[in-house]
Amino acid sequence: MKVQIEVPATSANLGPGFDALGLALDVCNRIEVELDPESDEVAVTAFTGDTSQALDPRDNLLCAAYRRWGETSEKPIPGARFTVETRIPVGRGLGASAAAIVAGLSAAAFAETEKLPRDRILRLASLMEGHADNAVAAVLGGMTVAFIDGEDVHAMNAVNHATLGIALFIPDAPLLTAEARACMPKQVPVADAVANIGRAAYLTTAMIWGRWELFGPAMRDRLHQPYRATLLPTLEDVIAAAEAAGAYGAALSGGGPAVIAFCPREETDPIAAAMERCAVERAWPGRGLATSIRHLGVQVRKLPDQGLS
């Protein structure tokens, strides 16, 4: 039996919503899974463009998530051979790891014929990631709000049909999540925490009410972006370029190094180009990408059997 899974890239934080706000993007990895009930082997091959590579299943989040589901089940799950069409850039702050985890869990849920797997996927994916923002957006789609409380994950879809354009600047060089988190302090001033609480609530409310022109000041983070900017000295210039070109607001995407800008739909291409131009002029090579919010989260469907006719 073969299954096809489509899982979106995600942008977390959205400025002030550190580890809480997430957004699904219309850039998706597509995974084909061949389930084999006669085996317990798990294997994965990734395609990027015309290049394919067999990956080590012992060191792969997709395979680890598939196995993790099985470890928490009462019955064994079948073997699986994954073929991944990779479109989400890795190490850029666009949720590639969350996408892999959600896809692996979704494949296992299908293999086990779990009827209502969403809450279990949300919980396991968030705990594997250590934060809920990307995983929840990948599962639910749209803009999401989430937090982890011990072993419990609380997640909600805040907005699911915003007609906004999204412009991205995706640097050529990645930034490891561990490095992006290591530069942050273990404690922050109360004034900074208060500033972010107000901005995150304001940004979410503005999104719900469609008051996108109010985004700019609300996306001025004080918990993570100033510290991560020390690793990305051109970041503030690229954000300023996006806003000068007409973006409603812009911020570091997740832990970076990608930059996300909310835009009028008709201005998405020129704003993406403006960010790219600014970055390249300042010796930060990369590419602009115009996309949109994906309103659907992970999608799973059984492929038709290709038997003899």
Residue pairs with C-beta under 8 A, 6 or more apart in sequence:
1 34
1 35
1 302
1 305
2 32
2 33
2 34
2 35
2 302
2 303
3 32
3 33
3 35
3 107
3 110
3 111
3 300
3 301
3 302
3 303
4 30
4 31
4 32
4 33
4 300
4 301
4 303
5 30
5 31
5 32
5 33
5 103
5 106
5 107
5 298
5 299
5 300
6 28
6 29
6 30
6 31
6 298
6 299
7 28
7 29
7 31
7 99
7 102
7 103
7 106
7 138
7 297
7 298
7 299
8 24
8 25
8 26
8 27
8 28
8 88
8 95
8 99
8 137
8 138
8 141
8 294
8 296
8 297
8 298
9 24
9 25
9 27
9 28
9 29
9 87
9 88
9 94
9 95
9 96
9 99
10 22
10 23
10 24
10 25
10 94
10 95
10 98
10 99
10 133
10 134
10 137
10 138
10 254
11 22
11 23
11 25
11 93
11 94
11 95
11 137
11 166
11 253
11 254
11 258
11 260
12 19
12 21
12 22
12 23
12 93
12 95
12 131
12 133
12 134
12 137
12 253
12 254
12 255
13 19
13 20
13 21
13 133
13 221
13 224
13 225
13 251
13 252
13 253
13 254
14 21
14 22
14 23
14 143
14 203
14 219
14 251
14 260
15 199
15 200
15 203
15 218
15 219
15 220
15 221
15 225
15 249
15 251
16 195
16 196
16 199
16 200
16 203
16 218
16 219
16 220
16 221
16 222
16 223
17 133
17 145
17 200
17 203
17 204
18 196
18 221
18 223
18 224
19 131
19 132
19 133
19 147
20 132
20 133
20 145
20 146
20 147
20 200
21 133
21 143
21 144
21 145
21 200
21 203
21 204
22 95
22 132
22 133
22 134
22 135
22 136
22 137
22 138
22 143
22 144
22 145
22 146
23 137
23 142
23 143
23 144
23 166
23 260
23 293
24 137
24 138
24 140
24 141
24 142
24 144
24 293
24 294
24 295
24 296
24 297
25 94
25 166
25 168
25 291
25 292
25 293
25 294
26 166
26 291
26 292
26 293
26 294
27 87
27 88
27 94
27 289
27 291
27 294
28 87
28 88
28 294
29 84
29 85
29 86
29 87
29 88
29 96
29 99
29 100
29 103
30 84
30 85
30 87
31 62
31 82
31 83
31 84
31 85
31 103
31 107
32 82
32 83
32 303
33 80
33 81
33 82
33 83
33 107
33 110
34 80
34 81
34 83
35 78
35 79
35 80
35 107
35 111
36 78
36 79
36 80
36 81
37 78
37 79
38 78
38 79
39 78
39 79
40 76
40 78
40 79
41 79
41 81
42 57
42 63
42 66
42 67
42 79
42 80
42 81
42 82
43 54
43 57
43 63
43 80
43 81
43 82
44 54
44 55
44 57
44 60
44 62
44 63
44 81
44 82
44 83
44 84
45 52
45 53
45 54
45 55
45 81
45 82
45 83
45 84
46 52
46 53
46 55
46 83
46 84
46 86
47 83
47 84
47 85
47 86
48 86
57 63
60 100
61 97
61 100
61 101
61 104
61 128
62 82
62 84
62 100
62 101
62 103
62 104
63 82
63 104
64 101
64 104
64 128
65 100
65 101
65 102
65 103
65 104
65 105
65 108
65 124
65 125
65 128
66 77
66 80
66 82
66 104
66 105
66 107
66 108
68 104
68 105
68 108
68 124
68 128
69 77
69 104
69 105
69 108
69 109
69 112
69 120
69 124
70 76
70 77
70 108
72 120
72 124
73 108
73 112
75 112
77 108
77 111
77 112
78 111
80 107
80 108
80 111
82 104
82 107
84 103
88 94
88 95
88 96
88 99
89 96
89 170
89 174
89 258
90 96
90 174
91 174
91 175
91 176
91 177
92 170
92 171
92 174
92 175
92 253
92 256
92 257
92 258
93 175
93 180
93 252
93 253
93 254
93 255
93 256
93 257
93 258
94 168
94 170
94 253
94 254
94 258
95 134
95 137
95 138
95 254
97 129
97 134
97 177
98 125
98 129
98 134
98 135
98 137
98 138
99 134
99 138
101 124
101 125
101 128
101 129
101 135
102 121
102 125
102 135
102 138
102 139
102 297
102 298
103 298
105 117
105 120
105 121
105 124
105 125
106 117
106 121
106 298
106 300
107 300
109 117
109 120
109 121
109 300
110 300
110 302
114 120
118 139
121 139
121 298
122 132
122 135
122 136
122 139
122 140
122 146
122 153
122 155
123 151
123 152
123 153
125 135
125 136
125 138
125 139
126 132
126 135
126 136
126 146
126 148
126 153
126 155
127 148
127 151
127 153
128 135
129 135
131 148
132 146
132 147
132 148
132 153
132 155
133 144
133 146
133 254
134 254
136 144
136 146
136 153
136 155
137 143
137 144
137 297
138 297
138 298
139 155
139 297
139 298
140 155
140 157
140 297
141 157
141 160
141 294
141 295
141 296
141 297
142 157
142 158
142 159
142 160
142 161
142 162
142 293
142 294
142 295
143 157
143 158
143 159
143 160
143 162
143 204
143 207
143 293
144 155
144 156
144 157
144 158
145 155
145 156
145 158
145 204
146 153
146 154
146 155
146 156
147 153
147 154
148 154
158 204
158 207
158 208
159 207
159 208
160 295
161 295
162 207
162 210
162 212
162 293
163 265
164 212
164 248
164 262
164 263
164 264
164 265
164 292
164 293
165 262
165 263
165 264
165 265
165 266
165 267
165 268
165 271
165 290
165 291
165 292
166 260
166 261
166 262
166 263
166 268
166 290
166 291
166 292
166 293
167 242
167 247
167 260
167 261
167 263
167 268
167 269
167 271
167 272
167 275
167 288
167 289
167 290
167 291
168 253
168 258
168 259
168 260
168 261
168 272
168 275
168 288
168 289
168 290
168 291
169 238
169 242
169 258
169 259
169 272
169 275
169 276
169 279
169 286
169 287
169 288
169 289
170 258
170 286
170 287
170 288
170 289
171 257
171 258
171 279
171 284
171 285
171 286
172 285
172 286
172 287
173 257
173 285
174 257
175 231
175 232
175 255
175 256
175 257
177 255
179 231
180 228
180 231
180 255
180 256
181 255
183 227
183 228
183 230
183 231
184 223
184 224
184 227
184 228
185 227
188 222
188 223
192 222
192 223
193 223
195 222
196 221
196 222
196 223
199 217
199 218
199 219
199 220
199 221
200 218
202 214
202 218
203 215
203 218
203 219
205 211
206 212
206 214
206 215
206 218
207 215
212 248
212 262
213 248
215 248
215 249
215 262
216 243
216 248
216 249
218 249
219 249
219 250
219 251
221 251
221 252
224 252
224 255
225 235
225 251
225 252
228 235
228 252
228 255
228 256
229 235
229 236
229 252
231 256
231 257
232 252
232 256
232 257
232 284
234 278
234 279
234 282
234 283
234 284
235 252
235 256
235 257
235 259
237 278
237 279
237 282
238 250
238 259
238 275
238 278
238 279
238 284
239 250
239 251
239 259
239 261
240 278
241 274
241 275
241 277
241 278
242 250
242 259
242 261
242 263
242 271
242 274
242 275
243 249
243 250
243 261
244 274
245 267
245 270
245 271
245 274
245 275
246 263
246 264
246 267
246 270
246 271
247 261
247 262
247 263
247 267
247 271
248 261
248 262
248 263
248 264
249 261
249 262
250 259
250 260
250 261
250 262
250 275
251 259
251 260
252 258
252 259
252 260
253 259
253 260
259 275
261 271
261 272
261 275
263 271
265 292
268 290
268 291
268 292
269 290
271 290
272 288
272 289
272 290
273 288
274 288
275 288
276 286
276 287
276 288
279 285
279 286
280 286
